Amino acid sequence: MYVDTQTQFSNSQALTSTAISNVLDIFSTLAGGTTNPAGISPNTRLDIGGRELYLIVSVNAQLTGGTSPTLAVTLETADDSGLTTNDTVLYSTGALSQAVFGPAGTLLIAMPLPLALYRRYVGLRYTITGGPLTGGSVNAFLTPAHNVNRIYQSAITIQ
């Protein structure tokens, strides 16, 4: 699967308490590094891409600890990098139990980006309740194509 470091939200990001991921500056990404391209107002909403992009969030190292913890992952867009000004939630997993989000290799989200007009900054918020967690990490990124092959348990017994 293709991973561009400029569209990575989390690269083995440790999750012990509620946190936000790396936040992508759409202006900078679209303008090739220019922080405020000419003609784009800071409050302008933008369409990302031109081709379909997928949001992938997976557990990198097993998430452990807490007292019956839950994890909710939200995709958010806002006018500031702290995801607080005019913050809009575009997608939410809802509260996931540790049995669902805990094991390493668990794919939490694999979906096309929601159709929307995005504000300048886009990021993920990891909301943990019943924590704090004591270990584990996640990966999250945008990609033009996600891995669709599934690996099944072998039905063959070798004797």
VOMI-337224 format. One record per residue (C-alpha): residue number from 1; residue in three letters; x, y, z. Coordinates in nm, 4 decimals, always signed. Example, Ala and Ser with C-alpha at 12.3 -4.5 7.8 and 13.67 -1.06 7.14 Angstrom:
<site><nr>1</nr><rest>ALA</rest><east>+1.2300</east><north>-0.4500</north><up>+0.7800</up></site>
<site><nr>2</nr><rest>SER</rest><east>+1.3670</east><north>-0.1060</north><up>+0.7140</up></site>
END
This chain:
<site><nr>1</nr><rest>MET</rest><east>+0.0000</east><north>+0.0000</north><up>+0.0000</up></site>
<site><nr>2</nr><rest>TYR</rest><east>+0.1304</east><north>+0.3429</north><up>-0.0935</up></site>
<site><nr>3</nr><rest>VAL</rest><east>+0.1946</east><north>+0.5783</north><up>+0.2028</up></site>
<site><nr>4</nr><rest>ASP</rest><east>+0.2990</east><north>+0.9389</north><up>+0.1428</up></site>
<site><nr>5</nr><rest>THR</rest><east>+0.4590</east><north>+1.0896</north><up>+0.4545</up></site>
<site><nr>6</nr><rest>GLN</rest><east>+0.2931</east><north>+1.4239</north><up>+0.3768</up></site>
<site><nr>7</nr><rest>THR</rest><east>-0.0493</east><north>+1.2669</north><up>+0.4178</up></site>
<site><nr>8</nr><rest>GLN</rest><east>+0.0274</east><north>+1.0667</north><up>+0.7339</up></site>
<site><nr>9</nr><rest>PHE</rest><east>-0.1816</east><north>+1.1459</north><up>+1.0387</up></site>
<site><nr>10</nr><rest>SER</rest><east>-0.0108</east><north>+0.8976</north><up>+1.2719</up></site>
<site><nr>11</nr><rest>ASN</rest><east>+0.3110</east><north>+0.7010</north><up>+1.2360</up></site>
<site><nr>12</nr><rest>SER</rest><east>+0.3305</east><north>+0.4623</north><up>+1.5331</up></site>
<site><nr>13</nr><rest>GLN</rest><east>+0.1614</east><north>+0.7309</north><up>+1.7444</up></site>
<site><nr>14</nr><rest>ALA</rest><east>+0.1435</east><north>+0.6184</north><up>+2.1072</up></site>
<site><nr>15</nr><rest>LEU</rest><east>-0.2090</east><north>+0.6317</north><up>+2.2484</up></site>
<site><nr>16</nr><rest>THR</rest><east>-0.2351</east><north>+0.6525</north><up>+2.6244</up></site>
<site><nr>17</nr><rest>SER</rest><east>-0.4973</east><north>+0.9275</north><up>+2.6573</up></site>
<site><nr>18</nr><rest>THR</rest><east>-0.7158</east><north>+1.1417</north><up>+2.4337</up></site>
<site><nr>19</nr><rest>ALA</rest><east>-0.5012</east><north>+1.3056</north><up>+2.1656</up></site>
<site><nr>20</nr><rest>ILE</rest><east>-0.5037</east><north>+1.4480</north><up>+1.8162</up></site>
<site><nr>21</nr><rest>SER</rest><east>-0.2919</east><north>+1.3183</north><up>+1.5311</up></site>
<site><nr>22</nr><rest>ASN</rest><east>-0.0590</east><north>+1.5142</north><up>+1.3114</up></site>
<site><nr>23</nr><rest>VAL</rest><east>-0.2776</east><north>+1.7731</north><up>+1.1453</up></site>
<site><nr>24</nr><rest>LEU</rest><east>-0.2525</east><north>+1.8223</north><up>+0.7693</up></site>
<site><nr>25</nr><rest>ASP</rest><east>-0.2500</east><north>+2.1778</north><up>+0.6341</up></site>
<site><nr>26</nr><rest>ILE</rest><east>-0.4439</east><north>+2.1450</north><up>+0.3092</up></site>
<site><nr>27</nr><rest>PHE</rest><east>-0.3179</east><north>+2.4819</north><up>+0.1815</up></site>
<site><nr>28</nr><rest>SER</rest><east>+0.0420</east><north>+2.3728</north><up>+0.2244</up></site>
<site><nr>29</nr><rest>THR</rest><east>-0.0189</east><north>+2.0298</north><up>+0.0722</up></site>
<site><nr>30</nr><rest>LEU</rest><east>-0.2150</east><north>+2.1618</north><up>-0.2282</up></site>
<site><nr>31</nr><rest>ALA</rest><east>+0.0210</east><north>+2.4519</north><up>-0.2970</up></site>
<site><nr>32</nr><rest>GLY</rest><east>+0.3422</east><north>+2.2518</north><up>-0.2788</up></site>
<site><nr>33</nr><rest>GLY</rest><east>+0.4581</east><north>+2.3978</north><up>+0.0521</up></site>
<site><nr>34</nr><rest>THR</rest><east>+0.3144</east><north>+2.7489</north><up>+0.0219</up></site>
<site><nr>35</nr><rest>THR</rest><east>+0.1463</east><north>+2.8244</north><up>+0.3526</up></site>
<site><nr>36</nr><rest>ASN</rest><east>-0.1133</east><north>+3.0640</north><up>+0.2091</up></site>
<site><nr>37</nr><rest>PRO</rest><east>-0.1413</east><north>+3.0480</north><up>-0.1687</up></site>
<site><nr>38</nr><rest>ALA</rest><east>-0.2595</east><north>+3.3620</north><up>-0.3438</up></site>
<site><nr>39</nr><rest>GLY</rest><east>-0.6321</east><north>+3.3914</north><up>-0.3909</up></site>
<site><nr>40</nr><rest>ILE</rest><east>-0.7348</east><north>+3.1431</north><up>-0.1184</up></site>
<site><nr>41</nr><rest>SER</rest><east>-0.9054</east><north>+3.2920</north><up>+0.1836</up></site>
<site><nr>42</nr><rest>PRO</rest><east>-0.8219</east><north>+3.1278</north><up>+0.5200</up></site>
<site><nr>43</nr><rest>ASN</rest><east>-1.1934</east><north>+3.0532</north><up>+0.5620</up></site>
<site><nr>44</nr><rest>THR</rest><east>-1.2394</east><north>+2.8981</north><up>+0.2177</up></site>
<site><nr>45</nr><rest>ARG</rest><east>-1.3523</east><north>+2.5383</north><up>+0.2178</up></site>
<site><nr>46</nr><rest>LEU</rest><east>-1.1696</east><north>+2.3099</north><up>-0.0238</up></site>
<site><nr>47</nr><rest>ASP</rest><east>-1.2343</east><north>+1.9827</north><up>-0.1976</up></site>
<site><nr>48</nr><rest>ILE</rest><east>-0.9462</east><north>+1.7417</north><up>-0.1339</up></site>
<site><nr>49</nr><rest>GLY</rest><east>-0.8018</east><north>+1.5607</north><up>-0.4252</up></site>
<site><nr>50</nr><rest>GLY</rest><east>-0.9611</east><north>+1.5191</north><up>-0.7611</up></site>
<site><nr>51</nr><rest>ARG</rest><east>-0.9356</east><north>+1.1464</north><up>-0.7245</up></site>
<site><nr>52</nr><rest>GLU</rest><east>-1.0648</east><north>+0.9225</north><up>-0.4522</up></site>
<site><nr>53</nr><rest>LEU</rest><east>-0.8504</east><north>+0.9070</north><up>-0.1390</up></site>
<site><nr>54</nr><rest>TYR</rest><east>-0.8873</east><north>+0.6482</north><up>+0.1350</up></site>
<site><nr>55</nr><rest>LEU</rest><east>-0.8482</east><north>+0.7009</north><up>+0.5077</up></site>
<site><nr>56</nr><rest>ILE</rest><east>-0.6699</east><north>+0.4091</north><up>+0.6717</up></site>
<site><nr>57</nr><rest>VAL</rest><east>-0.6355</east><north>+0.3768</north><up>+1.0510</up></site>
<site><nr>58</nr><rest>SER</rest><east>-0.4819</east><north>+0.0646</north><up>+1.2013</up></site>
<site><nr>59</nr><rest>VAL</rest><east>-0.3410</east><north>-0.0541</north><up>+1.5321</up></site>
<site><nr>60</nr><rest>ASN</rest><east>+0.0369</east><north>-0.0790</north><up>+1.5060</up></site>
<site><nr>61</nr><rest>ALA</rest><east>+0.1163</east><north>-0.2159</north><up>+1.8553</up></site>
<site><nr>62</nr><rest>GLN</rest><east>-0.1466</east><north>-0.3667</north><up>+2.0848</up></site>
<site><nr>63</nr><rest>LEU</rest><east>-0.3384</east><north>-0.1048</north><up>+2.2844</up></site>
<site><nr>64</nr><rest>THR</rest><east>-0.3408</east><north>-0.2155</north><up>+2.6476</up></site>
<site><nr>65</nr><rest>GLY</rest><east>-0.4446</east><north>-0.0961</north><up>+2.9920</up></site>
<site><nr>66</nr><rest>GLY</rest><east>-0.7335</east><north>+0.1070</north><up>+3.1245</up></site>
<site><nr>67</nr><rest>THR</rest><east>-1.0514</east><north>-0.0018</north><up>+3.2979</up></site>
<site><nr>68</nr><rest>SER</rest><east>-1.2941</east><north>-0.1154</north><up>+3.0268</up></site>
<site><nr>69</nr><rest>PRO</rest><east>-1.1578</east><north>+0.1507</north><up>+2.7905</up></site>
<site><nr>70</nr><rest>THR</rest><east>-1.3264</east><north>+0.2668</north><up>+2.4731</up></site>
<site><nr>71</nr><rest>LEU</rest><east>-1.1728</east><north>+0.4434</north><up>+2.1769</up></site>
<site><nr>72</nr><rest>ALA</rest><east>-1.3482</east><north>+0.6720</north><up>+1.9302</up></site>
<site><nr>73</nr><rest>VAL</rest><east>-1.1671</east><north>+0.7966</north><up>+1.6206</up></site>
<site><nr>74</nr><rest>THR</rest><east>-1.3035</east><north>+1.1064</north><up>+1.4503</up></site>
<site><nr>75</nr><rest>LEU</rest><east>-1.1966</east><north>+1.2705</north><up>+1.1245</up></site>
<site><nr>76</nr><rest>GLU</rest><east>-1.2157</east><north>+1.6458</north><up>+1.1749</up></site>
<site><nr>77</nr><rest>THR</rest><east>-1.1545</east><north>+1.9645</north><up>+0.9796</up></site>
<site><nr>78</nr><rest>ALA</rest><east>-1.1076</east><north>+2.3125</north><up>+1.1236</up></site>
<site><nr>79</nr><rest>ASP</rest><east>-0.9624</east><north>+2.6596</north><up>+1.0650</up></site>
<site><nr>80</nr><rest>ASP</rest><east>-0.6754</east><north>+2.6010</north><up>+1.3097</up></site>
<site><nr>81</nr><rest>SER</rest><east>-0.4197</east><north>+2.3272</north><up>+1.3626</up></site>
<site><nr>82</nr><rest>GLY</rest><east>-0.5566</east><north>+2.2521</north><up>+1.7124</up></site>
<site><nr>83</nr><rest>LEU</rest><east>-0.8879</east><north>+2.1484</north><up>+1.5514</up></site>
<site><nr>84</nr><rest>THR</rest><east>-1.0846</east><north>+2.3897</north><up>+1.7698</up></site>
<site><nr>85</nr><rest>THR</rest><east>-1.1954</east><north>+2.6837</north><up>+1.5477</up></site>
<site><nr>86</nr><rest>ASN</rest><east>-1.5018</east><north>+2.6002</north><up>+1.3353</up></site>
<site><nr>87</nr><rest>ASP</rest><east>-1.4279</east><north>+2.2326</north><up>+1.3991</up></site>
<site><nr>88</nr><rest>THR</rest><east>-1.6441</east><north>+1.9937</north><up>+1.1978</up></site>
<site><nr>89</nr><rest>VAL</rest><east>-1.6568</east><north>+1.6178</north><up>+1.2537</up></site>
<site><nr>90</nr><rest>LEU</rest><east>-1.6750</east><north>+1.4462</north><up>+0.9143</up></site>
<site><nr>91</nr><rest>TYR</rest><east>-1.6693</east><north>+1.0862</north><up>+1.0369</up></site>
<site><nr>92</nr><rest>SER</rest><east>-1.6712</east><north>+0.9007</north><up>+1.3688</up></site>
<site><nr>93</nr><rest>THR</rest><east>-1.6236</east><north>+0.5354</north><up>+1.4539</up></site>
<site><nr>94</nr><rest>GLY</rest><east>-1.8316</east><north>+0.5759</north><up>+1.7680</up></site>
<site><nr>95</nr><rest>ALA</rest><east>-1.7036</east><north>+0.4195</north><up>+2.0904</up></site>
<site><nr>96</nr><rest>LEU</rest><east>-1.5133</east><north>+0.0967</north><up>+2.0187</up></site>
<site><nr>97</nr><rest>SER</rest><east>-1.4480</east><north>-0.1558</north><up>+2.2960</up></site>
<site><nr>98</nr><rest>GLN</rest><east>-1.0959</east><north>-0.2745</north><up>+2.3736</up></site>
<site><nr>99</nr><rest>ALA</rest><east>-1.1785</east><north>-0.6159</north><up>+2.2288</up></site>
<site><nr>100</nr><rest>VAL</rest><east>-1.2312</east><north>-0.4389</north><up>+1.8942</up></site>
<site><nr>101</nr><rest>PHE</rest><east>-0.9519</east><north>-0.1788</north><up>+1.8996</up></site>
<site><nr>102</nr><rest>GLY</rest><east>-0.6875</east><north>-0.3525</north><up>+2.1114</up></site>
<site><nr>103</nr><rest>PRO</rest><east>-0.5074</east><north>-0.6185</north><up>+1.9054</up></site>
<site><nr>104</nr><rest>ALA</rest><east>-0.2096</east><north>-0.5266</north><up>+1.6866</up></site>
<site><nr>105</nr><rest>GLY</rest><east>-0.2956</east><north>-0.5356</north><up>+1.3174</up></site>
<site><nr>106</nr><rest>THR</rest><east>-0.6594</east><north>-0.4373</north><up>+1.3727</up></site>
<site><nr>107</nr><rest>LEU</rest><east>-0.7917</east><north>-0.2235</north><up>+1.0891</up></site>
<site><nr>108</nr><rest>LEU</rest><east>-1.0084</east><north>+0.0438</north><up>+1.2526</up></site>
<site><nr>109</nr><rest>ILE</rest><east>-1.0967</east><north>+0.2462</north><up>+0.9429</up></site>
<site><nr>110</nr><rest>ALA</rest><east>-1.0560</east><north>+0.1770</north><up>+0.5708</up></site>
<site><nr>111</nr><rest>MET</rest><east>-1.2900</east><north>+0.4053</north><up>+0.3801</up></site>
<site><nr>112</nr><rest>PRO</rest><east>-1.3019</east><north>+0.6672</north><up>+0.1074</up></site>
<site><nr>113</nr><rest>LEU</rest><east>-1.2749</east><north>+1.0206</north><up>+0.2445</up></site>
<site><nr>114</nr><rest>PRO</rest><east>-1.6220</east><north>+1.1632</north><up>+0.3025</up></site>
<site><nr>115</nr><rest>LEU</rest><east>-1.7404</east><north>+1.4016</north><up>+0.0343</up></site>
<site><nr>116</nr><rest>ALA</rest><east>-1.7271</east><north>+1.7443</north><up>+0.1940</up></site>
<site><nr>117</nr><rest>LEU</rest><east>-1.5734</east><north>+2.0847</north><up>+0.1615</up></site>
<site><nr>118</nr><rest>TYR</rest><east>-1.2778</east><north>+2.0716</north><up>+0.3984</up></site>
<site><nr>119</nr><rest>ARG</rest><east>-1.1466</east><north>+2.3619</north><up>+0.6019</up></site>
<site><nr>120</nr><rest>ARG</rest><east>-0.7743</east><north>+2.4435</north><up>+0.6021</up></site>
<site><nr>121</nr><rest>TYR</rest><east>-0.6683</east><north>+2.1779</north><up>+0.8583</up></site>
<site><nr>122</nr><rest>VAL</rest><east>-0.7624</east><north>+1.8099</north><up>+0.8677</up></site>
<site><nr>123</nr><rest>GLY</rest><east>-0.6760</east><north>+1.5642</north><up>+1.1434</up></site>
<site><nr>124</nr><rest>LEU</rest><east>-0.7889</east><north>+1.2753</north><up>+1.3594</up></site>
<site><nr>125</nr><rest>ARG</rest><east>-0.8939</east><north>+1.2894</north><up>+1.7218</up></site>
<site><nr>126</nr><rest>TYR</rest><east>-0.8489</east><north>+0.9770</north><up>+1.9326</up></site>
<site><nr>127</nr><rest>THR</rest><east>-1.0885</east><north>+0.9937</north><up>+2.2282</up></site>
<site><nr>128</nr><rest>ILE</rest><east>-1.0178</east><north>+0.7421</north><up>+2.5048</up></site>
<site><nr>129</nr><rest>THR</rest><east>-1.2555</east><north>+0.6841</north><up>+2.7936</up></site>
<site><nr>130</nr><rest>GLY</rest><east>-1.1972</east><north>+0.4412</north><up>+3.0806</up></site>
<site><nr>131</nr><rest>GLY</rest><east>-0.8234</east><north>+0.5004</north><up>+3.0401</up></site>
<site><nr>132</nr><rest>PRO</rest><east>-0.5543</east><north>+0.5900</north><up>+3.0493</up></site>
<site><nr>133</nr><rest>LEU</rest><east>-0.4066</east><north>+0.3205</north><up>+2.8308</up></site>
<site><nr>134</nr><rest>THR</rest><east>-0.0605</east><north>+0.1968</north><up>+2.9223</up></site>
<site><nr>135</nr><rest>GLY</rest><east>+0.0736</east><north>+0.1015</north><up>+2.5814</up></site>
<site><nr>136</nr><rest>GLY</rest><east>+0.0156</east><north>+0.0670</north><up>+2.2125</up></site>
<site><nr>137</nr><rest>SER</rest><east>+0.0239</east><north>+0.2779</north><up>+1.8989</up></site>
<site><nr>138</nr><rest>VAL</rest><east>-0.1643</east><north>+0.3497</north><up>+1.5774</up></site>
<site><nr>139</nr><rest>ASN</rest><east>-0.0915</east><north>+0.4321</north><up>+1.2156</up></site>
<site><nr>140</nr><rest>ALA</rest><east>-0.3190</east><north>+0.6559</north><up>+1.0081</up></site>
<site><nr>141</nr><rest>PHE</rest><east>-0.2802</east><north>+0.8010</north><up>+0.6615</up></site>
<site><nr>142</nr><rest>LEU</rest><east>-0.4456</east><north>+0.8884</north><up>+0.3317</up></site>
<site><nr>143</nr><rest>THR</rest><east>-0.3755</east><north>+0.6729</north><up>+0.0279</up></site>
<site><nr>144</nr><rest>PRO</rest><east>-0.5060</east><north>+0.6583</north><up>-0.3300</up></site>
<site><nr>145</nr><rest>ALA</rest><east>-0.5565</east><north>+0.2802</north><up>-0.3102</up></site>
<site><nr>146</nr><rest>HIS</rest><east>-0.5985</east><north>+0.0546</north><up>-0.0123</up></site>
<site><nr>147</nr><rest>ASN</rest><east>-0.5097</east><north>-0.3093</north><up>+0.0276</up></site>
<site><nr>148</nr><rest>VAL</rest><east>-0.8248</east><north>-0.5075</north><up>-0.0455</up></site>
<site><nr>149</nr><rest>ASN</rest><east>-0.6916</east><north>-0.8623</north><up>-0.0250</up></site>
<site><nr>150</nr><rest>ARG</rest><east>-0.8016</east><north>-1.0550</north><up>+0.2806</up></site>
<site><nr>151</nr><rest>ILE</rest><east>-0.5958</east><north>-1.3190</north><up>+0.4512</up></site>
<site><nr>152</nr><rest>TYR</rest><east>-0.7894</east><north>-1.6210</north><up>+0.5716</up></site>
<site><nr>153</nr><rest>GLN</rest><east>-0.6891</east><north>-1.9050</north><up>+0.7967</up></site>
<site><nr>154</nr><rest>SER</rest><east>-0.5525</east><north>-2.1943</north><up>+0.5933</up></site>
<site><nr>155</nr><rest>ALA</rest><east>-0.7891</east><north>-2.4846</north><up>+0.5350</up></site>
<site><nr>156</nr><rest>ILE</rest><east>-0.4954</east><north>-2.7131</north><up>+0.4604</up></site>
<site><nr>157</nr><rest>THR</rest><east>-0.3467</east><north>-2.9379</north><up>+0.7287</up></site>
<site><nr>158</nr><rest>ILE</rest><east>+0.0051</east><north>-3.0622</north><up>+0.6650</up></site>
<site><nr>159</nr><rest>GLN</rest><east>+0.0923</east><north>-3.3898</north><up>+0.8350</up></site>
END
